[in-house]
Amino acid sequence: MASKSSSKRSTSRSRGSARATGRAPAAARTGTRRAPASTGRRWPTFAELEAAYPPGCAWSVFGEGDELGTINFLTPEVRRYAASLVRTGKTFNLDYALDAFEPFPSGTRSPYQHSLFSNNPLHFDDWLDSFYLQATSQIDGLRHIGYPGLGFYGGHRAEEFAPHTPTLGIQHWADAGIVGRGVLLDVERYLASVGRPIDQTTATYLTVADLEATAAAQGVSFMDGDILLIRTGWAEYCRLHMDLQARREFKNDIKFPGLIQSRDMVAWLWDHHFALVAADNLGVEAAPNLPGNVWELPDQEVPTKGVDHNGSIHRPLIALLGFALGEMWALHELADDCAADGVYEFMVTAKPLNLVGGVGSTANAMAIK
């Protein structure tokens, strides 16, 4: 399938109405900012996508040849509204250091090597070797995961992918830009407050009910095009409580909290039309995958190393629906500030590397309140 140039990529042109969960967000309650009005475009629900071809796919939602996926939800109206949320000018770096998770817990990404050189005593330059673009706070691109029997987003095939080939490369998101209204769901803090603290050493499967209860407790509502940030607490646990030996052994029995692998969860994420969903864990969803879940397919070969994607919601989210997913984002400082001032909405920017054919990228993300 031929790739399209950036000038021909489809982008959405409408802004949906807010979807309330609990009280309106603090900014909306003050009346100082108005949410962007809808221009009348109605996005299909997840249930309605069953009538699409292939069933359950959003490949035709944004137009033929689309290579942006859910980043299409970041319309000019969305970006303008996000900018209006900046009140104090306080910024929060959402990236961990490039070496924050060495050795990488899944065991499949080796440490980078940083070298300097100098042409004279008052000059320095540098380079990186063995730089894995998804070994710290990162964004999964549309090349990252395919779906058995269907291929990658838009029906593309693995044979189309190579370095420097543009199809579904991360450069499309770099070109479009990721700027929108961020909403934090501090699930770790909320569950602890109701007597259900998350055990970071095992798989805690966060449900739609958990997300909605967190949103209600925080007074959060959602709008089309939101950038959803989900805090589980796992990244800080990994950094502060897993020593070198624990990280080395982690790959032999990978367990961490995250979203449950269910049809309801995939439907909930799509029906809210989030532009990007990011979490502070290794995969947004929990690991291991919930046994016997609806996304688990029979007769799938188990990989000899790394994560087994059979039953993973990465497959429907990325390959079928075109979701942008963020992993290992640094959310703890932002969460503390939100808990202190009661404001869980803010402007978020992320700038993937402009790497033609890139599978993923460091997030280069920031929240501005």
N, C-alpha and C positions, 0 to 999 in steps of 0.2 A: 504494500500500500504506500503510495507516494506521500511524503510529508508535505505540509503546507508551510509557506513562508509566514513570518510573524505578521505581515500586513494582512494576511487572509484569515488569521485565527479568529474564531468566533468568540465574542464576549457578550455577556448578558447586558441588558439595558434597563433593568427594572430593579426596584427596591421593594422587598416585601414588607408586610406589616409586622409589628412586634408580636411575639408569642409569649404570653405572660405565664410565668411560673412563680406563684407567690406574689409578693409585692413588686411594684415597678422598681427599677434601679434608682439609686439615690439621685442621679442626675435628672432622670425623668420626673421624679417627684418634685424637684425644685421648680420645674417649669422654665428653666433658663435655656434649655436647648430643646429643639423639636426633632423628633425622629423623622428621617426622610420619608416622604410620601411614596406610596406605590404608584407605578405608572401603568398598572393594570396587568402586567405579565404574571401569570400563575404557573409556578413550577409544578411538575407532576409529583404526586406523592410516591412513596416507595411502593405502595400497593398498586398504583397505576402503572408503574414501570413493569409489572408482570405482563402487560400487554405489549411491551416494546419488543424489538428483535435485536439481539437475543433477549429472552425474558429476563427481567431484573437488571438490565443494563441502562445506563444513562448516556450511551454513546451518541445518541442523536439529539439529546436535550439542548445542547449548545450549538448545534449546527454541524454540518458535514466537515470532516477533517479536523475537528477540535483537538487541541493538544494542551489545553489549560485545565480541563476538568473543573473541580469546584472552585478554583481560583477565579473562574468566571463570575462567581457571586460577588466579587469585590468590584462593584461598579463605581463610577465617579461619585454617585450619591452616597454610597457606603463610605468612601474615603473622606469625603467632606464632613460627614457626620462624625467620623472617628476623630478628625482634627478638632472638632468642636468640644471634645471631651477633655482636652488638655486644659487643666485648671491651675496647677501649681508649677508645672514644668519639671517636676521630679522624674528622673529616669531610672529604669531598672534594667540591668544587663541580664538577659535571659539565656546567655551562653555560659556554660562551664569552660574552663581552660581546656585547650586541646589535649592535654595529657591527664585530665582529671580522672579518667577511668582506665588507667593502665595498670595491669594488663586488662584488656577489654573483656568484660565478663562472659561474652559468648565464646571467646577463644578463637574467633575467626578474623580479627583485625589486629595486626601487629603494631607496635609503637613506631611513630615517625622519628626521623633523624633530622635535626636542625643544624645546619652548617652556616658559618659566616665566612666571607672573604673580604679582602681589603685591597684596593688599588694604590692607596697611599695612607699615611698615618691618620689622616682626618676624614676617612671614608670607610663605610661599611655597606655591604649588601649581604643577602642571605638566600637560602633555598631550603626546601624540604624534600626529603626522600621518604619513600614508603608512607606517604600521607593518605590514610584512609579517610574519605570524606564523611563517613558516618560513624566515626569512632568517639564522638562526643555529642554535644547538643547539635541536632541535625534535623533535616527534612528529607523524607522519602519522596523521590520523584516517581513519575508514572512508569518508568522503566523497571522499577524495583521489584514488582511482583506481578505475575500473570495468573490466569485462572485455567485450571486443567480443561482442555477441550475447546477453550475459547480464545486463549492467547492473552495479550496485554490490552490495555485500554484502547478502545477504538477498533479492536480486532487485529492489531499489529502482532507480528510474529518475532520471536527471538532472533531469527536470522537477519532482521533489519537493523539490529543494534550492533554498533561497533564504535570505538573511539572516533570522535569527530563527525559522526553521522547525526543529523539533527532530530530524527524522529523521536518524539516523546522525551527529548533531552531536557535537563533541568534549566537550560538556558531560556526556555520559553517562560518559565516563572520569573527568572531574573529580569527578562525583558518587560513582562507585565507589571512586576512589582507586587509586593505583598504588604499592603497597608490597610488596616481595618480596625473595627471596634473589637477589642479583646474583652473577654469575659472569663474570670477565674472561678472555677468550682474547687474550693479547698475541701475536698472530700476527706482527706486525712484528719483535718481539724474538726470537721463536722461529726464524723463517726466517733471520734474520741469524746466529743462533747455529749454524745447520747449513749455512752457506755459500750461502744463497739470499736475499740482501737484496732487499727490494722496491724496484723502480724506481718512484718516485712520479710520474714523468712519463708513464707509459704505463699501459695496462690490464693489471693482473696479476689473473688469474682464480683466486681462492682456492677450493679444492675441499673437499669433505667430508673427504678424507684430510688436508688441511692443518689443518682445525679439530680433527680427532681427534688428530693428532700433537701439536698444541699443547697440547691438554687432557692428553694422556698425559705430556708433558714437565713440565707444571705440577702433576701429581697431582690433576687436577680430575675430579669426577664430576658428573652432572646429575640433577636432580629435576624432576618436573612442576611447572610454574608458575615456573621460573627466569626471571630477567631476564638475557638473554645480551648481554654487551658485547664487541664485537669491535674490537680496535685494529689499524689498518692503518698508522698514522703519517701519513696524508695531511693531516689538519687542521693539524697542526703544520708540515708542509712548506709548506702554503699560506700560513700566517701568517708564517713565518720566511724563506721562500725565494722567494716569488712577489711581485714588486714590483707597483706599481699598473698598469703597462703589461701585465705578464704576466697579471694578473687580468682586465683588460679584453679581452685577446685569447683568454683561455681558452675563452670561449663558442663560438669558431669551430672549435675542435677539442678537444672535451671528452674527456679521458682521465684515469682514476684507478683505483687498485686497489680490489677489493671481491669480494663473493661471485660465484661463477660462475652463469650462467643455465642451470641444468640441472634436470631432474626429480629427480635424486638429492638436490640441495641443498634443494629445496622439501620433499621427503619427509623429509629428515633434520630440518629445522627443525620440521615438524609433529609428527613421531613423538617428538620430545623434549618436546613440549607446552610450549614456551617461551611465557611470557605477553607478552613484549616482546623484540624484537631490535633493538639499537642499535649503531651504529658511528661512527667518527670520520671518515667520509667524506661525500660529497655524497648518496649514495643507498643505503647498505648494500651493494648489489651494485656490481660493477665497471661502468665505462663506457669505450668503447661496449659495448653488448650483444654477447655472443659471436655472431658471424655464423652463421646457419643453425641456431640452437638450437631446442629442442623447443617453446618458447613463442612463437616467431616465426610470425606468421600471414600468409598471402598477401593481396595486394591491400589493404594498409593505407596510408592516406594519411600521408605524412611531414609532421610539423608544420613550419611556417615558422620557428619559433623555439623555444628550450627543448629539453628532452630528448625523444627519440623513445622511447616506451614499448613499441613493438612488439618483442617478444622479451624484455621486462623481467620479472623475477620479482616486481616490485611488483604486477603484475596478478593472478597466482594467490595471492600471499601476502595481499594486502589484500582484493581483491574476492571471491575464492573461499573463503579460509580465515579471514578476519577478523583478520589479524595487526596488532598495534601495532608500528610501525617507528619507530626513532629515528635521526636523522642529525645529523652534525656535533657529536657529543657530545665533551666535553673529557675525554679518558681518560689523558693522558700522566702527570699527577701521581699518579693512582691506580695506573697501571701501574708507575711507579717504586717506589712503596711496596710493591706486591705482590711485585715482584722482590726487594725488600730483605728482607721478612719471610716470603716463601714462602706467603702466605695469599691466595688468589685468590677467596674468597667473602666476602660482606659483605651488609649490608642496603642496599637501594636504595629511595629514594622519588622519585616524580615527580608533579608536580601541574599537569596541563594547565589552561589558563584555562577558567573556567566560562562559556564563550561559547556561547550557544544557537545551534546551526547552524554552529559553527566547523568548518572543514575540517582545520585543524592547530593547533598551539600551540607556543609556546616550551616547552622540556622542564621547566624549573624542577626539575632533578634533582640528587640528592645521594647519595653513598655514605657509609655509616657503618661503620667497622670497630671 
